[in-house]
């Protein structure tokens, strides 16, 4: 049981930018580091920190890194890192500065590569948080962190309570909520986008919960040529974020 609890508390990350971002923001979360020889010059500050703080690291072969990461996209470095637990919605709202703010409510998004791409776009456009439903099992994985290219450390994850309470709390803090739908919504590029906005994004296959979509203040769609049915959730997120940023 102690070993299982320790495993649950840690996440195995890989990819150069993902590891550098953890080191820059919360180096004390790093528990063990694995790297191949070509990465030693680039990671000298991190290795020196490991030595000074008695954090173990090992120089290993490429095949070992493939096995540790369960992927060959590790870019020569893997680390076991303490998982950062989401903060509560109340805590996040309490500490949120005044003025324009943008957040993402992920309703069922589960694919780690899509999550990583969403986090990368969110970091690029300065999103304040990713909001997770009460019962969501979504959590950062090594694959998501690598795709995020450091964005996972820049955008906090926030755990909400019941949806009706979360809606009330967000509106009480001045947020409007916009359900993003494939068809039938207002044109994203023509609709008003409030200064404090939460985009609600549905699952990759099933789409958004209908009751949640109905409870939102707006329904938005991204117009296109019609040659394909829609953008995937990660690509759609980037377009949505850029549209909000362009109005500020």
N, C-alpha and C positions, 0 to 999 in steps of 0.2 A: 504493500500500500504506500509506504513513503516514496518508493521509486516511481510508482505510477503518478502520485501527486506531483513529484518533481517534474516528470515528463509533461504533465498537463500544464504546469506553470511555465514551461519553456517552449519556444518555437525555434525550429532550425531554419535559419535564413541563409541565403546565398545570393551572390551577385555583388560586384564591387561597389556600386553606388548604394545598394541597400545596406551593406555592412558599414560603409563610411558614414552614412546618415545616422545609424545607431551610435557609432563612436562619437560623432559630433554632438549629439543631443543627450544621450544617456549611456555613457560608456560603462557605468556601474552595472548595467543590465547584461553585459557580455559575460558569459560563463565559460566558454571554451571556443577556441579559434583553430581552424584548419586552413592551410594554404599550400599552394605549390611554390616551387622555388622561384619562378619568374615574378611572382607577386611580392617577394620580400622587399625590393627597393621601394615599391610604391606604398607599402604598408608599414614602413619603419616607425612612424609615430605611434601607430596602434600597437605594434610589437613592443616598443619601449614602454608603453602604458601597461601592457600585459605583464611585463617583467616587474615593473615597479609595484603593481597591485596583485602580484601572485595569481594571475589568471593564466591558466595553461594554454599553450598553443603548440601545434605540431605541424611540421613541414611534411607533406605527404605527396604521393603520386597522383596523377590525373585520374586514374581508375578509382583510387580511394575517394576522391572528391565526387566522382560520378555516383558512387555507391552511397556516400553520406548524404548527398543532396537528392538522391533518386532522380537525377537529371544531369544532363551534360551541359546545361546552360548556367553553370555556377560561376564562370569567369575567374576560376582559380582561387576562390575563397568561400568558406562556409563557416558559420558561427552558430553556436547554441546561445540563445538570448532569452532573458526573462520576458514573458509575455506581458504586454501593457494592457491592463483591464480597462474597458470603457468606463468613462465617468457617467454619472447620472444626468438626466436632462436638467434637473433643478440646479445642479452644480454648474453645468455649462452655461445656463442662462444667467445665473447669478454673476458669473465672472465675465460675461460678454460685454465688450465695449459698446458704447452708443454708436449710431451711424449705420451706414449700409452694411448689411451682412447677408451672406448667401450660404445655405446649407443644403445637403442632399439627404433625403429620406429613402433608404433602400428597402423596398417592399418585396422581398423574396429573391433578390439578386444573390446568386450562389457560386457561379463559375469563378474560380480564383484568378484566371487571366483577365476576365472582365473587371473584377474587383481591383486588380492591380492597375489596369488602364484607367479606371475611374479615379483611383487615388492619385495617379500621376497627373491627370487633367485637373483634379481638384487642387492639388498643390500648385500647379502652374497658374491657375486663375484665382488663387487666394481664397478658396472655400473655407468657411469657418469650422465646419464639422461634417462628418458622416453620421447620420442618425439611424440607429438600429432598432427595429421593433422589439418589444419585450421578450418574445419567444424566438427570436431569430438565432440560429446557430452559426451565423456568419462570423468568421474570425480570420485574422491575418494568417496566411500560410507562407511558406518559403516561396512558392511560385508567385503568389500575389505580390509579395514584397519585391521580388526581382523585377517583375513587370512594372511596378510602381517607380522604380529607379530612384528611390529615396523619398518618394512622396508619402509613403506609409508613416514616416516619422514627422511629417509636416502637417498632417490633417488628423485631428483627434477623432476617435470614435466615441459616440455617445449612446448610452443605453436608455431607451424610453420605457415608460410604464404602459398602462392601457392606452389604446389609440385615442379614445375620446378625451382622456386627461391630457395626453401629449398635445393634441390639437388645441385644447384650451390654454395650456401653458405657452405654446408657441404664439398663439394669437395675442395672449396677454403681454407678450414681449414685443409685440408690434410686427410679427411675421405674417405674411400671407402665404398660402400653400397652393402650389400649382401642380395638378396631376398631369403627367406627360403621357399622352395617348397617341396611338398610331394614326387613327382617323377620328374626325369629328370634333377636334379641338380648335381653338382659335389659332390663327397663324402666329407662330412664335415671333416672326420678324415684324409683325404689325401690332401685336398685343402689348398693352402696358405691362411692364415688369417692375414691381415695387422695389424700393430700396432694401427692404428686409424681406427676403423670399426664401422659401423652402421648395425645391423641386422634388416631387415624389415620383420615384422611378420604379416600374414594375419588374417582375421576374422575366428572365430571358425568354421562356417559352409560354407560360400561362398568362403573362401580363399582370396588371395591377388588380388588387382586390376592388370589386365594384363599389362596395360600401365606402371604402376609403376614398376612391376617386370622386364619388358623389359628395363626400364631406369637404372636399377641397374648394378653395375660392375660385380657382380657374382651372380650365382644361386646355392644354396647349398641345399642338401638333407641329412637327417640322415638315414644311412643304417640300416636295421633291418632284422628280420627273415622272414618277410612277413606273419606272422600268424595273424597280425592285420593290418589294412590299414595304420595307422599312430599313432603318439603320439598326445595328445591334445596340444594346444598351450602353456599351462603352463609347461607341462613336457618337450616339445621340447625346450622351452626357457632355462631351466636348463641345458640341454645337450649342447646347443649352447654356453652358457656362459662358461661352464666348458671346452669346446674344445678350446675356445680363451684363457682362463686363462692358460691352460696347455702349450701353446706356448710361454708364456712370460718369 
